[in-house]
Amino acid sequence: MTRLLLSALAGAVIFATGVRAEEVRSRYYLGIGEPSPEAWQIMIENPTDRGKGMGDAMAAMGGEMISYFWGMADGKNYVTVRVPDDPTMVQAMYAARLSQGVLKNYTFIELMTSADMVEALKRVPEFTTPAE
């Protein structure tokens, strides 16, 4: 059960720009997890709302679970989370997920808001080199 709750920490987070001084900078991530056969057995034997445990775990770390969904055709879970802008914490979360053995496959993708993409696009000329 604990391993499964920890495996629910598959999360996902977007870099927030334009943050007010009193707000904590954060990032958003999309976690896509494919449970192992052992994890499925645990879930079948103890059918509970895994999203609640994930939300509680994210809150304890100073973050927030935004959504937790299951893919009907692929058996994967899709979780979006907001966590403090702390790359070391994000890397540790990812490594912890990989080391628990309850997922066959796990992807953790940083997301970007549409407004942040506008700012990134404005900077493209800084990094463009002439084509030869």
C-alpha positions as a printed Julia matrix, in Angstrom:
132×3 Matrix{Float64}:
  0.0    0.0     0.0
  2.76   2.44    0.96
  4.7    1.57   -2.18
  1.61   2.19   -4.27
  0.93   5.53   -2.59
  4.51   6.54   -3.18
  4.18   5.36   -6.76
  1.23   7.72   -7.08
  3.75  10.55   -6.78
  3.96  10.46  -10.55
  3.43  13.95  -11.01
  3.72  16.83  -13.44
  4.58  20.73  -13.12
  4.78  24.1   -15.18
  7.25  26.91  -14.53
  5.15  29.85  -13.33
  6.24  33.26  -14.6
  4.86  36.59  -13.55
  4.61  35.37   -9.97
  3.8   37.91   -7.27
  6.47  38.4    -4.6
  4.43  36.58   -1.92
  3.92  33.53   -4.13
  6.3   30.59   -4.32
  7.64  29.91   -7.79
  6.51  26.54   -8.99
  6.68  24.12  -11.88
  4.04  21.87  -13.32
  4.56  18.29  -14.45
  2.64  15.53  -16.14
  3.43  12.09  -14.8
  2.47   9.09  -16.9
  2.77   5.79  -15.09
  2.23   2.22  -16.22
  1.64   0.03  -13.14
  3.44  -3.3   -12.88
  1.43  -6.54  -12.54
  2.27  -6.47   -8.8
  0.83  -2.96   -8.49
 -2.36  -4.05  -10.26
 -2.71  -6.92   -7.79
 -2.29  -4.52   -4.86
 -4.94  -2.2    -6.33
 -7.36  -5.08   -6.95
 -6.91  -6.35   -3.38
 -7.3   -2.83   -1.95
 -9.43  -0.69   -4.3
 -9.08   2.86   -3.02
 -8.96   6.31   -4.59
 -5.24   6.6    -5.33
 -5.73  10.25   -6.26
 -6.52  11.17   -2.65
 -3.25   9.69   -1.41
 -1.38  11.44   -4.18
 -3.01  14.76   -3.3
 -2.09  14.34    0.37
  1.52  13.46   -0.52
  1.85  16.48   -2.82
  0.42  18.82   -0.16
  2.92  17.46    2.39
  5.74  18.47    0.01
  4.34  21.95   -0.49
  2.82  21.13   -3.86
 -0.6   20.41   -5.27
 -2.12  17.59   -7.28
 -4.13  19.14  -10.1
 -5.58  16.02  -11.71
 -5.37  12.23  -11.54
 -6.82  10.17  -14.37
 -6.67   6.6   -15.65
 -6.47   5.86  -19.38
 -9.29   3.49  -20.26
 -7.54   1.83  -23.18
 -3.96   1.74  -21.95
 -4.17   1.15  -18.17
 -1.81   4.03  -17.46
 -2.35   6.81  -14.95
 -1.99  10.47  -15.9
 -1.27  12.89  -13.08
 -0.63  16.62  -13.2
  1.0   18.29  -10.23
  2.41  21.64   -9.17
  5.53  21.54   -7.01
  7.89  24.2    -5.68
 10.6   25.28   -8.14
 13.24  22.99   -6.64
 15.0   20.9    -9.32
 16.7   18.68   -6.75
 13.33  17.79   -5.19
 11.85  17.01   -8.62
 14.83  14.81   -9.52
 14.57  12.98   -6.19
 10.83  12.41   -6.73
 11.52  10.96  -10.17
 14.33   8.7    -8.92
 12.16   7.52   -6.01
  9.38   6.58   -8.43
 11.76   4.58  -10.58
 13.28   2.73   -7.62
  9.99   1.53   -6.09
  9.32  -1.21   -8.61
  5.56  -0.65   -8.83
  5.73   0.9   -12.29
  6.67  -0.85  -15.51
  7.23   2.49  -17.18
  7.22   6.09  -15.93
  7.51   9.41  -17.74
  7.7   12.78  -15.99
  7.25  15.74  -18.33
  7.66  19.38  -17.35
  4.77  21.44  -18.7
  4.7   25.09  -19.76
  1.79  27.52  -19.73
  0.72  29.15  -22.97
  1.82  32.54  -21.56
  5.27  31.13  -20.75
  5.52  29.78  -24.3
  4.94  33.3   -25.66
  7.91  34.53  -23.6
 10.05  31.61  -24.79
  9.15  32.29  -28.41
 10.21  35.91  -28.03
 13.68  34.69  -27.04
 14.15  32.33  -29.99
 16.17  34.9   -32.0
 18.78  34.9   -29.2
 19.52  31.25  -29.9
 19.05  31.06  -33.65
 22.16  30.64  -35.75
 22.31  31.42  -39.45
 21.7   28.46  -41.75
 24.61  27.65  -44.02
